[in-house]
Amino acid sequence: MSLSSRDKKNIWHPYTQHRLFPDSIGIVKSKGSYVFDEQGKKYIDALSSWWTCIHGHSHPYIAQKVSAQLKKLAHVIFAGFTHEPAVQLAERLLEKLPKNQKRIFFSDDGSTAVEVALKMSFQYWHNKGESKPKVIAFRNAYHGDTFGAMSVSERGAFSKPFESNLFDVIFVEPPVKGKEQQSVENFKFQISSFKSQVAAFIFEPIVQGVAGMVIHEAEALSEMIRICRENQIFTIADEVFTGFGRTGKFFASDYLSEKADMMCLSKGLTGGAMAMGVTSCTEEIFNGFLSEDRMKTFFHGHSFTANPVACAASLASMDLMERKDTWKNIKRIEKRHQQFMKQVSSLKSQVSSKIGDIRLLGVMLAIELKTSDKTSYFNSIRDKAAKFFLDKGILLRPLGNVIYIVPPYCISDKDLNYIYDSIIEFIESL
Ligand SMILES: Cc1ncc(COP(=O)(O)O)c(C=O)c1O
């Protein structure tokens, strides 16, 4: 029996309506920008597998470091114990993170990195004897699928069944181009109304990924961070997607003149090879938990916190991020995206009339298609596009009517051209 048939009997997949989509493609190996299915078909991974494999799949250098670590120390409890890969990784991350970041807390993935930041914010104020139950988040935000992360994400189809279990969040408009002044004014108004009740403001810096790769204005976002600081509201930059070169800088926060108090990392953190999350914070936040009173401890941890093998994968990925070639590739991809964007703009009207906004930053390129349905994850164009690209050997899952690519940095120009041509062909077919 094929992998796909065996899978169908026993497995429940994420984000999958099994009644409509009972079959999963069995993948047997991967290399660089490609994954190969059990029939031997090759797919170009235009999304770096949910935005994780920044250096490409099965990277030999990461594999070598992971293998060596597995043989030396595979796992150890992280309460009361520590180890070289975690200590080194914390040191190296802090070298790259904004200067105000002083402490590293490890967890398992993007959602848990966000949970940790939210719990740190609430408990900091609790430890000080203050109750601040609210959080500010952006409209259309996505921060993960656990309860805290879901609470601060846009309320919609994903969170509908859980609505009564989510905590109170003030949603504000993000500072997109042309509306930045308005969104800052509204932000000030919300702060003046609720400030004593707000523990933190969480945001995806510069690019809101799941929202459809929506780009924010750096100056306005910096202004929002500044306003929070003045009002004793912590700021959390969720860099789960944007970290590690995705936006053309090491972190998207590097575009901001004001830095957040906490940062959440995952996905590219281990080069996509292992599951791991990190929440970094300022010394002020860490100090808010130091006490003779043991009830002020941050009682949070996971079985696999700071798993040495995941840390080794991350250290290897950090080594790759130091290589000149990596940054050359990021620049090359961005330049190719820009050329493609120009090409699309000059296309005959039967194509360009179907295109709404085109957004580009770093290696991320998003094309919003004009459709009669509204822009949403469930736009009917999504399934049609996903099938079209799979048939062409391209792994690309649009966000509703937004077709986007976030390729691994090692993708070749030839494969990029093939993806661009296929995108045009798809738009022509509509
Ligand atoms: C900005 C952001 N935060 C958090 C998450 C959740 O990460 P994970 O799926 O690893 O839990 C995601 C996932 O796409 C994300 O894009």
The ligand as a Gaussian input file, in Angstrom:
#p B3LYP/6-31G(d) Opt

LIG

0 1
 C        3.628000      35.348000      12.954000
 C        3.346000      33.965000      13.435000
 N        3.330000      33.723000      14.753000
 C        3.112000      32.487000      15.250000
 C        2.864000      31.433000      14.401000
 C        2.612000      30.070000      14.969000
 O        3.718000      29.254000      14.780000
 P        3.597000      27.664000      14.910000
 O        2.797000      27.211000      13.737000
 O        5.009000      27.190000      14.867000
 O        2.939000      27.372000      16.202000
 C        2.885000      31.636000      13.017000
 C        2.638000      30.527000      12.084000
 O        2.460000      30.691000      10.902000
 C        3.120000      32.936000      12.520000
 O        3.143000      33.199000      11.215000

